[in-house]
């Protein structure tokens, strides 16, 4: 730890005078925040209601159920102006009501299967043969058009399974954190997220064409998988292009299964072994309200000079549907809700207004936060210019990297914020949070703020089993949450938000070229 603290003092010329004021936190307040957050926490109770009780929070009715619960809970805790704020047109809602798939010949075998979001159903229990298609483009698929009726389509995938000799769950080592504190590279996470979205759109475009042809030919369903969907864990998302308003309902079932089951079915089909399936899938589309909404609530500022300025904290409330979205991102929402509960329960009087936002549509492209920033903070006539409201945003803090405890914060290449955050982390070194990483992180809602030139930040969190087991999977449930980690994260976020609300000046913006 000593080596790490030395690096923090040297990093990018950090000095305590660089911030222009003494940013030492009020330790008496920090002690109160720690006591409330670590010993009287309600973070797991909140997580229980967001996951087990409210269920999956896919954009649409699932999200709205949890959003209304969250809004009411924030109001119950004494936050003001709690509301569901529309951000624009989204499209159709969707819900899964039934899903069953099994192989019935050459022997009976149950198959774990989850329909992709916004796919259709089978209307009733159906018996079907497999049609194995060893093609990868829609032009070649035309040759199969006359064979599609009452079939379940299995497209060739060149997959193979290799054993993994690495642990699913990991924490950052001291060396990892030291490397982070030196790394000033660009936002790899942001670019990788854009690449992921681009790849999903390309795949979805192919799937749209394939499904249209399959539906016209009378097929019952399509089976899909990925190399990640193994060991009983399915990585499931959806064809969100099909959610857009005006697109006709797609009645074809599109099911994700494990790569083990996929390869088993493929081998038998290629060998000419008759394979029969039975399936029963029921989904429902919703069009009564096609708007998207964010949950917003506030603790009003107490300083007549600063109360119109705002410190924001947020996390995305929406999730995919194969589980209850515990680590992605009920964890982040529970942490942020707990942070404002701590501040409110202690009767603290922030000088600036503190505003919490629970975003929607993050999984389909940061829609909730992106539209909020565009509506409130950016001049529509001059996209590179902030509105008056945008100039009054002091900072935005985001949590969306699973259940792991906070180890520090990413600066988004905003070196001026470094010495400030270094001081705010000092009271939490004993809880494992000390790292100030210069580089940008990407892939979630603080990016919407950062791209607009605002002071938006994400925290460094231990990965635990996020990318290997829970992120976008059927394993993303309450039991994969770590209570002590979420208590630690809530406490640190509460302190950061309070400090930002009490500071004489807003968090400085990063220099632009």
N, C-alpha and C positions, 0 to 999 in steps of 0.2 A: 504494500500500500504506500510506503514512503516513496518508492521510486515513482509511482503513479502521480503522487502529489507534486513532486518536483517537476515532472513533465507538465502538469497543469499550469504551474507558475511560469514555465518557459514558453508554453504553446503560443505561437503567433504573436509573441511580444506581450502577452497578458501582463497587465499590472493593475493593481487595485485602483489607481488613480485614473486609469484609462476610461472608466465609465463616467467620469465627471461628477461622481458623488459617492458617498459611502454606501455600499449596497449590503452591508452586513445585516442579516435578518434580525428581527426582534426575537431574541432567544426565549423570552418569557412566553411569547405567542407561539413560537415553534414547539415549546414543551407542551402547551395546551393542545396543539394540533396533534402532536405525537400521542399524547395520552388518549385523546378521543378516537383517533384513527386506528391505533394499535390495540386498545383494550376494550373499546365500546363500539366496535365496527358493526355496520349493517351491510357491508358490501356483499357478503354471501347471501344474505336474505334477499337483497335486490337481485342478485344473479339468479337465485332460485325462481323468483317470479318472472324474470325475463325469459328463462329457458324452460324449466319443467312446467310452469303454470301457463305461460302465454304460448309456448311452442315455437315452431319455425317462424321467422319474420321476413319472409320473401316479400318483395315489393307488391303491395296489394292488400287484401284483407288481413293476412298474417301480420304484416307490418303495422297496420292501423290498430289492431287489437293491442299490441305491445306499446305503440305510440300513445294511445289514450291512457293506458295504465301508467306509463312514465310521466306523462303530463300531470295526471291527478296526484301521483306520488310527490312530485316536485312541489305542487301547490300545497299539499298536505304538510310538507316540511317548512312551508312559509315563504317559498320563492314567489315572486310577483310576475304578473304578465305571462303566466304559463299558458301556452297555446300550441296548436298545430298550425304552422304557417305554410301555406301552399307555395311551391317554388316554380310551378309550371306544369305543362302537360306531360304525363308519363306514358299512359297507354293502359292496356288491359291488365287487370289483376288475374291471379291464377292460384289455384290450390289443388293439392293432391288429396283425394278422398279414399283411394284404395289402390293397392299394388301387390300383385301375386304373380310369380313366375316359377314354373317347375318343368323339368324334363320328365316325360312319362315313358319314353322308349329311346334306347333299348332297355332302360331300367328307370326307376323313379329316383329323382334327385331334386331337392329344393335348391333354388338359386336366389341368392340375395340380389335384388334388383330395385333400382330407384329411377323413376322416370325423370328425364331432364325437364327443367322448368319450362312452362309454356308449350309442352307437347300435349297431344291428345290422349284418348283412351281407347278401349276395345268395346265399350258399351255393355259387355257381359263376359262371362267365362267363355273362352274360345279355345279350340283345339287347332294346332297348326303344325305344319312341317317347316323345316329350316330351308331357306334358299341361300346357299353360300355364293357370294359374288367376289371373284378375284379381280376386281377392277378398282380404279381410284379416280376416275373422272366421269362426269355426267354423260359425255358423248358415248363412252363405252357401255354405260349402263343401259342405253337404249336397246341393246341386243337382248336384254333380259325382260323387256316390258311385258311380253306375253306369258311369262312364268311367275308373275308377282301375286296373282290372286290367292288370298287366304294364306299367304306365306309370312314367316318372320324372317327378315333380311339380316344376314350376317355378312358384313363386308370384311374382306381380307385386311388383316393388320399384321405387319412384320414384327411381331413382338416375341420376346423371349424373357424368361424370368431368371434372374441371377440372385443368389443369396446375398443378404446384407450383413456385414460383420460390424456395423456401427450401431451404437445405441440410438434409439429413437429420440430420447430426451437429452438435452445438453444445456449447460450454463456457460456463459462467457468465462474464460480463464483470465487471470491477471494479465498474461501476455496478450490475449485478445484485446483487452481494454486499452492497454498501452498502445498497441498498433492503431486502434481507433483514434486515440488522442493525437496521433501523428498524421493520420490520413486526411489529406485535403482534396481528395479526388472529387469529381463531379458526381451528380446524383445517379448512380448506377441503378438504384432501386426505381427511380422515376422512369428511366429509359427501358428497364426490363419490364416494368408494368405496362408501358405503352406497347412494347413488343408483344406482351401477353394478350393485350386487348386486340391488337392487330391480327394476331394468329387466331384468336377466337372468332373474330369477324370473318376471316377467310374461311375457317372451318364451318362457321354458321351459314355462309353463302352457299357452300357446297351442300350442306345438309338441307338447306331450303329447297334447292333444285332436286336433290335426291328424294326428299320426302314428297314433293309435289308429284313426281313421276310415280313413286311407290303408291301414293294415295290413289292416283288415277288408275293404276293397274290393279287396285284391290288388295294391296298388302295390308297386313294387320299391325305390324310393328317393325321397328328397327332396333337391333342390339348394338351398343357401343361400349368401349372401354378405353383405358389408357394403361401404360406400364406402371403408373403410380397406384392403380386400383388393385392392390394385392393384399394378401393376408387378411381378407375380410373387410378391408377398408376401401370404400368406394369414394373416389373424388368426383363429385357431381356438381355441375353448374346448370346452364340452360341456354336455350336459343333466345336471348333477350331481344333480338331483332323482331321476333314474332310477337312481342308484347306491344309494339307500337300501334297507336290508334290507326284504324283503317285497314289493318291487315286481317284477312279472314282467319277465323279460328282453324287451327290445324288439328284434325281429328286423328292423326296417326300417332300411336304410342312410340316413344323414343326412350329406350331403357338403358341405363348404365348398369353393367354387371362387372364382376371381378375379372381380372385378366386370366386367372386360373380357369374359371368357368368358360370364358370366351375361347381360350385355347383348346379346352376339352371339346367344346362343340365344333370348333373349326376342324380339328383333326378328324373327328368322326365324319363330318360332312364331306371333307376332301377325300376320305377313304371310301365314300359311297355307303356308309352305314346309315340306314334310315333313322333319323332323329325326329322325335315328336315332342312338342311343347304344349303346355296349357298355360294360359295367362288370362288375367282379369285386372284391368287397369281402368280406374275412373278418375278423371280430372275435371276441374270446373273453371270456367273463365268468368271474369267479373267486369262489367262495363258501366255500372251505374255511376262510378266516380273514377275518372281516368287521370286525375291530378296526382302529383307527388307532394308530400308534406315533410317538413322537419319539425321536431319538437323543440320549442324554445322556452326558456324561463330565465328570470333574473333575480339577482340580489342588488337592489339599487345602491348607487354610490352615495356617500355621506358628505363629501367635500363640495361646497357650492362651485368651486373653481374647476374641479375635475370630474364631477358626477356624470357629465355628458360623454366622457371618454369611457371606453369599454375594454375590458379584458375578457376574452372568450376562451372557453375550453369545450372540447367536443370529442365525439366518437360516433361511428356509424352504427345505427340501431338495426338496419336491415341485415338479413343473412340469407344464405341458401337454405334449401328445404330438406335435405337428407337427414339432418339432425336438428338440434335446437340452437345452433350457432353460439355455443358457449364461449370458446376462445376467440371466435370471429363473428361478432364482436360484442357479445354480452359482457365480456370481461372489461373491455374499454368503457362501455356505457355505465356499468356498475361502478367502476373506479371514478368516473367523472361525476356521477350522481352522488357518490359517497363524499367526494371532495367538497361539493357545495353543501351537502348536509353537515359536514364537519364545521365549515365556516358559519353556517346559519345556526347550528346548535350551540356553538360557543359564543354567539352573540357578537361576533366581530363586526366592525363597522368599516368596510373597505371604502377608501376614498373614491375610487372609480367604481362604476357599475360592473358587476361580474355577470356574464351571460353564458349559460350552458346551451349547447346545441347538440341534439341527437339526430344524425343525418339519415336520410333515406337514399336509395339508389346508388350507394357507393359501389356495390358489387358489379353494377352494370356500367360504371364509368364516372364515379364521383359526382353524380348528377345533383344530389341535394346540396352539397357544399359549394360546388361550382356555380350553381344557379343562385345560391344565397349571396355569394361574393359578387356575382354580376349584378344582382338586384340592389344590393345595399352599398357596395364599396367602390364600384368602378363606374366612371362616367360613360354612359352608353354612346355619347357623341364623340368621346375621345378615350378609347379603351386603355391607353397607357396612363390615364390620369385618374386619380382617386377623387371620389366625391367628398363632401364635407364629412359624411359619416365614415368614409374610409380613412380619412385623416385622423379621426378620433379613435380608431382602433389601436389600443396600446400593444396588444399581443394576442396570438392564438396558440393554444397548446392542445395537442392531439395524442390519444392513446389508441393503438390498433395493431399490436403485434403479439397477441396471445395473452396467456395467463402469467407470463414471467415477470419477476419483479423488475423495477426500474434500476438501471445501472448508471444512468447519466442522461445526457441530452445531445441530440444532433443540432449543430448550429445553422444548418442550411447555408454554409459558407458566409454566415453573418458574424465575422470575427469581433465586431463591436459588442455583441451580446455575450461573448465568451467570459470576460471577467465578472460580469454580473451573475451569470448562472453558476460560475465556479464558487462564488461566495454563497449563493443560495443552496448549493449542494453540501457545503461544509457540515451543517448539523446532521447530515444523513450519511456521512462516511461510514459510520458504524453499522448502517443497514445495507452497505454494499453499493451505494450510489455516489460516485465521485468523478465520473468520466465526462469530459466536455470534448465532443468529437466535432472537428471543424466541418466535415463534409455534409452533404445533403443526403437525406433519406427520401424515398419516394413511395408511390403506390397507394397512398391513402389521403385523407381529406386535408391535411395541412398543406398539401401540394396546391390545392385550389387557392389558398391564401398566398403562398410563396410565389406562384406564377404571376399573381396580380401586383407583386411588389410590396406585399404586406409582411409583417413580422409573424410568420407561422412556423411552428416547431413541433417535432415529434420526439418522443423519449426513446432512449435505448432500453430495450427489454431483453432479458434472457429468453432465448428461443424455446426452451423446454422441448416439446414435441410438436410444435406448431406446424412446421413445413412437412414433417414426416408422417404425422398421424391425424391431426385434427383440422387443419385449414381446408375448408370446403369439403368436408367428408361426413360420412354417416357416423363417425366417432366423436363429432364435436359436441359433446354433452357436458352437463354440469359436473360430472365426476372427474373430468379432466382439468378442472380448475384447482388452483393451489391457493387456499385461503390466506396463508401468511404472505404470499407474494402480492395478492391483491390488496391486502391491508397496507402493506408497505407502499405500494404504488399510489393508493388513494391519499395517504398521508403526505407524500412528497408532492403530488399534484396540488393538494390543498395549500401547501406552503408556497409553492411557486405562484399559484394564481393570486393568493393573498399578497405576496410580496410585489407582484406586478401591479396590483390594484393600489398599493400604498406608495409606490415609488413617485418621487417628484416628477420625473420625466417618463415618457413612454419608452418602451424598449426600442433602441435605435434600429433603423432600417439598414439593410446591408447595402454596401456601395455597389452601384451598377456601372458597367463599362460604357 
